[in-house]
Amino acid sequence: MKKALLALADGTVFEGQALGHEGETMGEVVFNTAMTGYQEILTDPSYKGQIVTMTCPHIGNYGVTKQDTESRRIWAEGFIVKESSRRPSNWRAEQSLAEYLKDSQVVGIQGIDTRELTQHLRETGSQQGIISHVDLDHRRATEKARTAPSIVGRDLAAEVTCGTRYEWTEGSGSWTPVTDGHQLNKPARRFKVVVYDFGVKHNILRRLVDVGCAVTVVPASTSAKAVEALKPDGIVLSNGPGDPEGVPYAIEAAKTLIGTRPILGICLGHQILGLAFGLKTYKLKFGHHGANHPVMDLRSRKVEITSQNHNFAVRPPAGVTVGAATQPVIATPLGRVSVSHLSLNDDSVEGMVCLDQPVLSVQYHPEASPGPHDSAYLFEQFVGMMEKSHV
């Protein structure tokens, strides 16, 4: 097999075998702890600017099928695995992972110790890196990694968003999640919902259709005035890649729209709402990426296992303590904000509810693709907010 290397900005180098498209790629190296869902991960626009390491040692067992994509293409800058399955076993598979990466012109590497790499990233933090099949000189590769552009401050949402407005009508079908022993129920009324596409995953759109919403998706730069002209019953601020401070136009739109109609923010959308309310965001040491992160709903005290993919988080104001024993309320110019969800791994803010306006946001992915369906109820809560606004 052709040789390849992974070089990190701190000078750490791993040698392995080439995977996927022959070439060279750069990005921020992160690790994902999900055991399955590699195709959904690769096509999640939130990974734009990043090279993804899978911690599960054997990836590609069930191949690739176009039905499992979360967007129109692969957005991850590169892919790192311990071993890529050469012979997938799945009746739905259309091609192998290696073929999929090659056809999509995505550069990858296999045959390295992903456990050692993950431990290194946990200790030193996520950092810029390079995968190369064409230049195996350690010094040159390390220098390229050091000069690779950071995701901090970059407007990556503009690179992954849709070009024009469109309608979405597809639901989950037989994959509709079950909550509290029953499938999600569609309300009698079909609410019109506008979704800001900062890098939206298809499964968010499917879940909205599942709960009875008529979905219109708009580009990230759409003004608040243009959204209001569509007369929606509710607004969703989607997930997306990178630094929330890199999309100031989205923050301004959110400020204008808060209080006009119910809003649900997911992942980047949650961070944008935090900034709109006047809070701050910060970059996590190595981010949250995986399908097994425990989160407590401070309102019900229930613990959910969640799917997550983010490098930034909302920071509570100085003097405000966030923990499992508290549910702090923060006064902001646009209303009182309560921390509703908490990460049980690091006590970071995983959700917010505005007590004075119909606004709900979560840092994780309630559509969970890949991942568990513990948080699917949040889409019903969003529908409940729209129902109340029509009383």
Secondary structure, DSSP 8 states (H G I E B T S, - for coil): --EEEEEETTS-EEEEEEEESSSEEEEEEEEE--SS-HHHHHT-GGGBTEEEEE-SSEE-TT-B-GGG-SSSS--BSEEE-SEE-SS---TT--B-HHHHHHHTT-EEEESS-HHHHHHHHHHH--EEEEEESS---HHHHHHHHHHS--STT---HHHHS-SS-EEE----GGG--EETTEE----SS-EEEEEEESS--HHHHHHHHHTTEEEEEEETT--HHHHHHT--SEEEE---SS-GGG-HHHHHHHHHHTTTS-EEEETHHHHHHHHHTT-EEEEEEEEEEEEEEEEEETTTTEEEEEEEEEEEEEE--TT---STT---EEEETTEEEEEEEEETTT--EEEEEESSSSEEEESSBTT-SSS--TTTHHHHHHHHHHHHHT-
